[in-house]
Amino acid sequence: MLRLSLAPLRVGSFSAMPAMAKARGFRSHRMVKCYSTSFGQSSKKLLFRQLFEQESSTYTYLLADVSHPDKPALLIDPVDKKVERDLSLVKELGLKLIYAMNTHVHADHVTGTGLIKTKVPGVKSIISKMSKSKADLLVENGDKIYFGDLYLEVRATPGHTIGCVTYVTGDAPDQPEPRMAFTGDALLIRGCGRTDFQGGCSHQLYNSVHSQIFTLPKDTLIYPAHDYKGFTVSTVGEEMLYNPRLTKDEETFKDIMENLNLSYPKMIDLAVPANMVCGLQDLSAKGA
């Protein structure tokens, strides 16, 4: 089991912007659209923000242990177009960003993890080993990712893609309550990710959700990578009752997924190759 723990890191300057970022039209935004959720007394040490990128309807999540002297923080599923916003928030809150993580190789946007690494020295990128993509740290089922005294448990949830994982907050008295599951595209609010590309498999997705997510406590909060209807959070219990796809038996689920008739993702030909190299395909090409 891999245990990733906090090491001394130095936060770099936020003023320099690489040429690639300028070419893509990044701007510094002082106004940040974010959502927060109230937790119990045992969760006072956790700082949590939910951030949104409108073009791809992607949620990015910021978590930090604010009871730790260094206030170590991590970002889950950052988007390249919102890196300036995310890093501005990290700086304003006095946090030390140590990890930039992906739940899977995204097909609808370019990840911000590589760009973040160019702007904040010492930040480590994380993705699953099964994704076969590049990152500083490749995680597997059962690994724990520590930030201060808090941690995320890695649960393999393939099916949308072969490398999907769900990050779940720790199960211990000193960890946040209720638990939180960052499900990527495996489980959406009243839905799930498609299974017709990137090694997707409806049988695998059905079993991933039922064995790795629906076995969590029913009050576990579900935070997906996307939402297209204005929802921000659900729970395991809600999805077990109301998810129109995953409440069905497996054969019915497979039939639903095979007949979605979805269009070809417009960003996939750009996003997937870039995300296989931490979102830095352009920089890699220039340095070749």
C-alpha positions in Angstrom: 0.0 0.0 0.0 1.3 3.4 -1.0 1.2 6.1 1.6 1.8 9.6 0.3 2.7 12.0 3.1 3.6 15.6 3.4 7.1 16.6 2.7 8.6 20.2 3.1 7.6 22.1 -0.1 8.2 25.7 -1.2 5.3 27.5 -2.8 6.6 29.4 -5.9 5.6 32.7 -7.4 2.2 33.2 -8.8 3.2 36.1 -11.1 4.9 34.4 -13.9 2.7 32.9 -16.7 4.1 30.5 -19.2 3.8 31.4 -22.9 1.4 28.5 -23.4 -1.0 29.8 -20.7 -0.9 33.3 -22.3 -1.7 31.8 -25.7 -4.7 30.0 -24.3 -6.1 33.3 -22.9 -5.6 32.8 -19.1 -6.4 35.8 -17.0 -6.2 36.4 -13.3 -9.7 36.4 -11.7 -10.3 37.8 -8.3 -13.9 36.6 -8.1 -14.2 32.9 -7.5 -17.4 30.9 -7.9 -17.3 28.3 -5.2 -19.5 26.2 -3.0 -18.9 24.9 0.5 -20.6 22.3 2.6 -21.0 22.3 6.4 -19.6 19.4 8.3 -19.7 18.2 11.9 -17.4 19.2 14.8 -14.9 16.6 13.9 -14.2 18.3 10.5 -13.0 21.7 11.8 -9.6 20.9 10.4 -10.8 20.4 6.8 -11.1 23.4 4.5 -13.2 22.5 1.4 -14.2 24.4 -1.7 -16.1 23.3 -4.8 -15.2 25.2 -7.9 -16.8 25.2 -11.4 -15.6 25.5 -15.0 -18.6 26.4 -17.2 -17.4 25.3 -20.6 -17.0 21.7 -19.7 -19.3 21.8 -16.6 -16.3 20.5 -14.6 -16.0 20.6 -10.8 -12.6 21.1 -9.3 -12.2 20.5 -5.5 -9.8 22.1 -3.1 -9.1 20.4 0.2 -6.7 21.5 2.9 -5.8 20.6 6.5 -6.0 24.0 8.1 -5.2 22.6 11.6 -1.7 21.7 10.3 1.0 24.4 10.6 1.7 24.3 6.9 -1.9 24.1 5.8 -1.2 21.5 3.1 -3.7 21.4 0.3 -4.6 19.5 -2.8 -6.7 20.1 -5.9 -8.8 17.3 -7.6 -9.5 17.6 -11.3 -8.2 21.1 -12.0 -8.9 22.5 -15.5 -6.2 24.3 -17.5 -8.4 27.4 -18.2 -9.0 27.9 -14.4 -5.5 27.5 -13.0 -5.1 31.2 -12.3 -8.4 31.2 -10.4 -7.4 28.1 -8.4 -3.9 29.3 -7.5 -5.2 32.7 -6.6 -7.6 31.1 -4.1 -4.9 28.9 -2.7 -2.7 31.9 -2.1 -5.5 34.0 -0.6 -6.3 31.3 1.9 -2.7 30.9 2.9 -2.5 27.3 1.9 0.5 25.2 0.6 -0.5 23.3 -2.4 1.2 19.9 -2.5 -0.8 17.7 -4.8 -2.7 18.3 -8.1 -4.8 15.2 -8.9 -7.0 13.7 -11.5 -9.7 11.1 -11.1 -9.0 9.8 -14.7 -7.8 10.9 -18.1 -10.5 13.4 -19.1 -11.9 13.7 -22.6 -13.8 17.0 -22.3 -11.1 19.4 -21.1 -7.3 19.7 -20.6 -6.2 19.1 -17.1 -4.5 21.9 -15.2 -2.1 19.6 -13.3 0.9 20.1 -15.5 0.4 23.9 -15.8 0.1 24.1 -12.0 3.5 22.2 -11.7 5.2 24.9 -13.8 3.8 27.7 -11.6 4.2 26.1 -8.1 7.5 24.3 -7.6 7.2 21.2 -5.5 3.7 20.3 -6.4 3.3 16.6 -7.3 0.8 15.4 -9.9 -1.3 12.2 -9.2 -3.3 9.9 -11.4 -4.0 6.2 -11.3 -1.4 3.7 -12.6 -4.1 1.9 -14.6 -4.6 5.1 -16.7 -1.2 4.5 -18.3 -0.6 8.3 -18.3 2.2 10.4 -16.9 2.3 11.9 -13.4 4.7 12.2 -10.6 2.8 9.7 -8.5 0.8 6.7 -9.8 -1.8 5.4 -7.4 -3.6 2.1 -7.0 -6.6 0.8 -5.2 -6.1 1.0 -1.4 -3.4 3.7 -1.5 -3.7 6.6 0.9 -2.9 10.2 0.0 -2.0 12.2 3.1 -2.2 16.0 3.3 -1.3 17.0 6.9 -3.2 14.7 9.3 -6.0 14.1 6.8 -6.0 11.6 4.0 -7.8 10.4 0.9 -8.3 6.7 0.2 -8.0 5.5 -3.4 -10.7 3.3 -4.7 -10.4 1.9 -8.2 -13.7 2.5 -10.1 -13.0 1.7 -13.8 -15.8 1.5 -16.4 -16.1 5.0 -17.7 -12.4 4.7 -18.5 -9.9 1.9 -17.6 -8.1 4.2 -15.2 -10.9 5.8 -13.2 -10.5 6.1 -9.4 -12.6 7.6 -6.6 -10.9 9.5 -3.8 -12.7 9.0 -0.5 -11.9 10.9 2.8 -10.6 8.8 5.6 -12.4 6.5 7.9 -11.2 7.4 11.4 -12.3 9.5 14.4 -10.0 12.3 13.4 -11.2 12.4 9.8 -14.1 14.5 8.3 -17.6 13.4 9.0 -19.6 12.6 7.0 -17.2 11.0 4.5 -16.8 12.5 1.1 -16.3 10.7 -2.2 -14.9 12.4 -5.2 -16.2 10.1 -7.9 -15.0 11.6 -11.1 -17.2 10.4 -14.0 -17.9 7.0 -12.5 -20.9 8.2 -10.5 -22.6 11.5 -11.4 -25.6 13.0 -9.6 -28.5 10.9 -11.0 -26.3 9.5 -13.7 -22.9 8.1 -14.6 -20.2 8.6 -17.2 -20.5 7.1 -20.7 -18.8 3.8 -21.4 -18.2 3.8 -25.2 -14.6 5.1 -25.4 -11.2 5.0 -23.6 -11.6 1.4 -22.6 -15.0 1.9 -21.1 -17.2 -1.0 -20.1 -20.7 -0.9 -18.7 -20.3 -4.2 -16.9 -17.1 -2.9 -15.2 -18.7 0.5 -14.3 -21.8 -1.1 -12.8 -19.7 -3.3 -10.6 -17.3 -0.5 -9.7 -20.1 1.7 -8.4 -21.9 -1.0 -6.5 -18.8 -2.5 -4.9 -16.7 0.6 -4.3 -19.1 3.5 -3.8 -22.5 2.1 -2.8 -20.8 0.2 0.0 -19.8 3.4 1.7 -22.0 4.8 4.5 -25.3 6.1 3.1 -24.6 9.7 4.4 -21.3 9.8 2.4 -21.3 13.0 0.3 -21.0 12.4 -3.5 -19.0 15.0 -5.4 -18.7 14.2 -9.1 -16.4 15.7 -11.7 -19.3 17.1 -13.7 -22.9 18.2 -13.5 -25.1 19.5 -16.3 -28.3 20.3 -14.4 -27.2 22.6 -11.6 -26.7 20.0 -8.9 -23.7 20.3 -6.6 -23.7 17.3 -4.2 -25.6 14.1 -3.5 -25.2 11.2 -1.1 -24.6 7.5 -1.5 -28.1 6.9 0.0 -29.8 9.2 -2.5 -28.0 7.7 -5.5 -28.9 4.1 -4.3 -32.6 5.2 -4.3 -32.9 7.7 -7.2 -30.1 7.1 -9.7 -32.1 6.3 -12.9 -29.4 4.0 -14.3 -27.6 2.4 -11.4 -30.7 1.4 -9.5 -31.5 -1.0 -12.3 -30.2 -4.6 -12.6 -27.0 -5.0 -14.5 -28.6 -6.2 -17.8 -31.0 -3.2 -17.8 -28.1 -0.9 -17.1 -26.0 -2.3 -19.9 -28.9 -1.9 -22.3 -29.3 1.8 -21.2 -25.6 2.5 -21.7 -25.6 0.8 -25.1 -28.4 3.0 -26.4 -27.5 6.5 -25.2 -26.6 7.5 -28.8 -24.2 10.2 -27.6 -22.3 12.4 -30.0 -18.5 12.2 -30.3 -16.9 14.3 -27.6 -15.8 17.5 -29.3 -12.6 17.9 -27.1 -11.5 14.3 -27.1 -8.9 14.5 -29.8 -7.2 17.4 -28.1 -7.8 16.6 -24.5 -6.9 12.9 -24.3 -3.4 13.2 -25.8 -2.6 16.2 -23.7 -4.0 14.6 -20.5 -1.8 11.5 -21.1 1.2 13.8 -20.4 -0.3 15.7 -17.5 -1.8 18.4 -19.8 1.5 19.6 -21.1 1.5 18.2 -24.6 2.3 21.7 -26.1 5.2 22.3 -23.8 6.6 18.8 -24.4 6.5 19.3 -28.2 8.3 22.6 -27.9 11.0 21.1 -25.8 11.5 18.1 -28.1 
